[in-house]
Amino acid sequence: MPVSDLNGYVEYRVQKASRQPLLNFILADLNRSGCQILFHTSADRVPFRITFETPFGERMGVVIYPAYANQKETKNRPPDEWRFQLKYGKKERGEAKIIDLWQDPAELYTTLLCGISPETGFFVGLDPVLYNPTKLFISIEFKQREVDEILRTGWHAWERENVGPRADSEVTSGDVFGVQTLVGGFEGSFLRYVRFERESRGEDPGHRMLLAERYGDRKADDLLVPPGLAEGASVDAHDPKHIHALAQEFQMSAEEVLDLISEARRLKMAVRGWVAERHLHKALSIIDGVEDCRILDDEGAPDIELRYRGSRPITIECKNVSRKRYADGSAKVDFQRTRAAKGNPCSRYYQPEDFDVLAACLHAVEERWEFRYVLPENLDEHQKCEGRLANNVRVDERWTDDPKEILEALVKK
């Protein structure tokens, strides 16, 4: 039976004996990192809610949806498979049970969704934004090789692809499709995990993977310092020639505006999301013959629209590549929506007429704002959904780094 308060925070009663080891693991690991626990809820309800103070005097709060990770042998399942199941409350007959994963509107608490193995001493975390809302009861599987890497290095991240329900009729609003990034940590890594989730909230899988890899570096505190400043470069932020109109409006220096963005997680996430589109817009705008190039801000619409040598409006869809490449080194685009309309799983796949050009941003693999371009007619068709495009897209010889070549091909049609 769920218990809720006025802020939309909902707790589910569970068996205390089965959840106490999970809570003990979290509390002990935060203590191991030098944190002082200020408050925590009982293990007889989930999510766990914990507040603590770090060794640096920083006060933090977490809301944790936990599960027990195990390697219990299961019929018709691989012997090297680990899994954890999200199971809160009783399973009702009929439609699947869908729950919201609470996100603090005041951003004081960080939401975590993870499986924990107290006996082995590790945890595996899912993207709580991608899984919100989530369907009960779902099972998350991962291989022994991932666990071995967690135990070997103490911090490990990898990508997996979730294909969703097998039957079309089983699709619900709680189903998650496509590539997702998982992170895992050994004892002593839970504080790092909290910081990572606070930083990566809302990021696409490719950049979530990039951030996870950087958090594996001991210099994680310097992640987003601009290279020029890190090397000691400086500018006179008070020189009138360098003051942006927005800085003038805020009555702050340009450096102070950048500091504000860096310190405000949601603001930084929003800015980063626009950076790829801005770089793409810049690359397209300087092409001879391009006119009326603009960034679109409509829900569900392509990202950029332009005209080329007096053509009709041409639309460009921009997608980030995955952090993980194919075996031959080719970049990979997970080209599908994360959710599908109920009862219509094919709706998560794009149609060729949804856009004129697909642009792949390579930042997640190259760490440079570079792009490759392709026409939808040169993309593979989906094998099961007629009239839709395949979701696993390889950036290969069909793509070009010259957008003018693509635009010329379009106007000649």
N, C-alpha and C positions, 0 to 999 in steps of 0.2 A: 504494500500500500504506500504510494508516494506521499511525502510530506512537503508542503511548499510554503514559501513566505511571499510577501507582497512584491518582492523584486523579481519574481519568476524563477528563483532558485528552488529546484526540486530535489529532494532526497528520497532514496529508495531503501527500504529496510531489507537487510540481508543477514545471513547467519554470522554472528560475530566470530565464532571459532574459525571459520574458513577465511575470513578477511583480516583477522588480527595479525597473522604473519606478514601480510602485505604492508599493513600500516607500520609494523615494527621495522621492516626493512627500510622504508622511506625515512622514518624518524632517525634511525640509527645512521643512515647514510648522510643525512644532513648534519647530524652531530659530528660525523667523521670528517666533514669538510669545515668544521669549526663553527657551525651555525648553532644558535640558541633557539630552541623551540619555545614560542610564546603561547601558542594555542593549537589544539587539534581536536577534531570531532571524534566520536567513538567509532570503533570498527563495526558496529552493528548497523551502519547505514552508509550508503555511497551517494554522491561522491565524498571522498575525504576532503576536509577543508583544513588547511594548515597555515599558520603564520609563523614566521621565524625572522631572526636577525642574523645577517651574515657577519663574518669576522671584521668587515669594514664598517659595520654599523648600519648597513642598508636593511630596511625592513621590507619583506616580501611576503606575498600570499599565494597559495596554489589551491586549485580545485582539481582533484584527481579522480578520474574514472578508472579504477584499477581492475585487473583480471589476473588470474593465476596462470602463469605460463608453465607448461609441462610437456613431457615427451612420452606420454602414455601410449602404448601400442594400440593401434586402431585398425580394425579389419579393412582391407583394401586401401590402406594409406601407406606411403613410403616409410620405411623404418627410420630414416634420418630426419624425420619431420618433427618440429616443435609446433605448438599451437596455444592460443588462449582464446577463450570465448567470453564475449560480452553478454552477461546473463544477470539481469536485475529484475526481480519480481517473478511472478508466475506467467507462464506462456498461455495465452488465451487462444481459443479456437477462432478460426476465421482469418481476418486480415492480420498481416504482420504487425507487431508492436513497434511503433516508431517513437523515439524519445529525442528531445533536444539536449545537446551538450551545452550547458550553461556557459556563457561568456560574459564576464563582468563588464557592464556598460561604463563603469567608472575606471576600468583598466587597472585596478589595484591588485586583482587576482589574475594569475595565469592559469589557463585550463590545460590539463594534461590528460592524455588517453593512452594507457600503457598496460602491458603485460609484464608481470614480475615473477621471477623464480628465486624465492628466498634461499632455497637450498644450494643453488648453483651460484647465487650472488650476482645476478644480472637483471636488466630490464630491457624491454623493447617498446619504443614509443611510436604511435601513429599520429598523423596530422589531425588534430581535433577540429579544425575548420573544414577540412575535406569530408570528415565523417559526421558533420552536423547538418541535418539530423541523422541519426543512425538507427539501424534496424536491429532489433533483438529477435532471436539470438544469432549473432554472426560469429564465425570462427575465423581467426587470423592465423595463417600458417607461415612458417619460415624454416629454413634448413639448418642442419647442424653446422654447416660451414660458416654460417653467419654467427652462430653462437661461439664457434672456435675463434673467430676473428675478434669478437667482443672480449673474450677471455684473454686473448693474446695482447691486444692493444689497449684495452680499457674503454675505448670509444670507437664506434663503427657505424657507418651509414651505408645503405644500399637501396636500390629501387626494385619494386615489384609491380607486376601488372595485375589488376583485378578485373576479371572478365564479367563479374556480376552473376546473377542467377542463370541457371541453365535453361529454364523455361521462360518464354516471353511473357506468359501470363503472370509470372511471379514478380515482375518488375514493380518496385514501389518507390516512393519518394526517398526512402532511406538507403537505396542501393548506390554504391560508389563504383565508378568505372574508370579504367585507364591507369596510367603510371602513377605511382605514389612513392614517396620517400619515407623510409623507416630509419630510425636511429636506435642504437643500442648502447648501453653503458654497463660497465662492471662497478663493483663497490667503489665508492668515492667519486662517482660521476653524476650523481643526481642533481647537485647544484648546477653543474654545467648544463644538464638537460633542461632545467628550469629556465636558465638564461637563454638557451638556444630557442626554446618554444616561445619565449617572450619576444625574441628578436625576429623569428621566422613566421610569425602568425600571418596567415593570408597569402604567403608566397606561393608561386607555382612550383611544381615538383622539381624542376631543374635548378632553380635558384635556392630552393630549400636544401637540395643536395649539396650545392656549392657552399652554402652557409654551414651545413653540418660538417663538411670536410674541413672548413676553416676553424670550426670549433674544436676539431681534433688537434689543432696546432696549439702549442703552449702560448702563442702570442695572440690568443683570441681577443684580448681586450683592444687590439689595434686593428680590428677587422676593417673598419670603414674609414680609416684616416686617409685622406687623399694623398697619393704618392708624393706629390710635390711638397706638401707640408711635412710629411714623414721624413723627407730628406733634408728638411731645414729651410725650404723655400718660404718666402713670405711676400705679402703685398701690403701696401698701405691702404687699409680698409676705409680710412677716412678721407682719402683723396676723392674729391667730387667727381673725377672722371670715372671712378670705379664704383660709385654708389648707384645701385639699381633703384628703379622707381618704387619697387615693393619694399626695399629697405628704407627708403625715405618715408613711405607710408607708415611703416611699423616704427619709425624713428629708432632704427637699429642699424648697426654696421652690417655689411654683407657677411662678414665672418660670424657675427652673432646670429644671423638668420640661418646660416649653415649649421652652427652649433645647435640651434633650436630643432632643426630637422633631424640631426643626428641623435638628439636626446629623446625625441618624441617618437616612440616606436611606430604608432599608427601613421603618423605623418610621413615618416621615412619610408614605410611600406608603400604608401600611396604615391610618393614621389618616385620611388624605384619602379613602380608599375608603369609610370608615364615615360620613364627615361628611354626605354626601347622604342616606343612610338615616336618620341621626339627625335631620336637619332635617325630613325627610318624616314621621318618627314624631312629632316635636314638633307639626307642622302638623295631623296627623290626631288626635292625642290630645286637643286642646283643643276639638274639635267636640262640641257638645251631643248626647248620645245614643251617642257612641262609648265602648265598653267593651273591656277586655282587649286593648288595643292593644300589640303586642309585635313586636320585630324578630326575624325567624327567622334561624337560623345553620346551616341544613342545606344541604348541597351539592345544587345543582340545584333547590332550592325557591324559591318567591317570596320577596320580601324582608321583607314585613310582613303580619301577620295581625291582624284585629280583628273585633269584633261591633258591629253598629249597631242600637240599639233592640231588643235581644233576638234579633237575627238569627242565622243560622248563621255560622260563621267565614268572613270575607271576606278574600281574599288580594290583595295588591298587588305587582306587579312594578315595580321602579324601574329606569329606564334613563337614562343621560346622553345629551344631544343631541350631535350633531356640531358642531364649531366652525364649519363652513361651512354657510351657510343656502342655501335655494332662491332662485331668481332673484326671487321675489315677496316675499322677506324671511321666509318661514316657516322655523321651525326643523325640523331633520331628525333622525330617530332611525334609526340603523342597527340594525334589530331582528332580529338573528340571532346564533346562536352562532358563534364563530370556527372551530370544527372540526365536522366531520360524521362520523358513523359510517361505517366503510369500506363502500363499495358502496351507501350510502343517503344521497345528498346532501340529500334533503328533511328529514333528521333535524336539520339545523341551523336549520330554521325552527320558530317556535313554533306551537302549536295553541291555539285559543280556550279550550279547557278547562284550559290550563296555569295560568291565573290569572283573577281576577275583574275587576281594574282594572289598567290600565297607567298609570304615572305617569312623566312625562318631566321630568327635572331640567334646568333651563335655565342652569345656572351657566356652562357652556362658552361661551355666547353673551352672556349678560347680566352675568356675573360677580357674580350675586346668587343666593342659594339659593331660587329660585322653581320652582314645579311647575305642570304642566298634566296633566289627567286625561281618560281615555277608557275606554269599555267595549270589550272585544274584538269585540263584534258590530258596532261602528261602524268597525272597521278593515278595510282592503281584504284580500281573499283573494289568496293567491299564485296567479299565473297558470299555473304549471306543476305545482305540488305540491298536490294535492287535500287539503282539510282543514287546510291550513296558512295562516298569515298572511303577508302580503307583508313583505319585509324593509326596503324603503325607505318609511318612514313619515313623512308630512308632518303637522306639528303645526298644524292649520288650524281651521276653524270647528267641526269635530266635537268638538274638545277644549274643556274648561272649566277655569278657574282656581279653581272652587268645588268642593272635594271632597264637600261635603255634597250637592250636586246629584246627583253620581254615586251616592253611597250611598243616597239616596232612591229613585233609579231601580232600584237592585238589590233593595231590600227590597219593592218593589211588584211584582216579577216573580212 
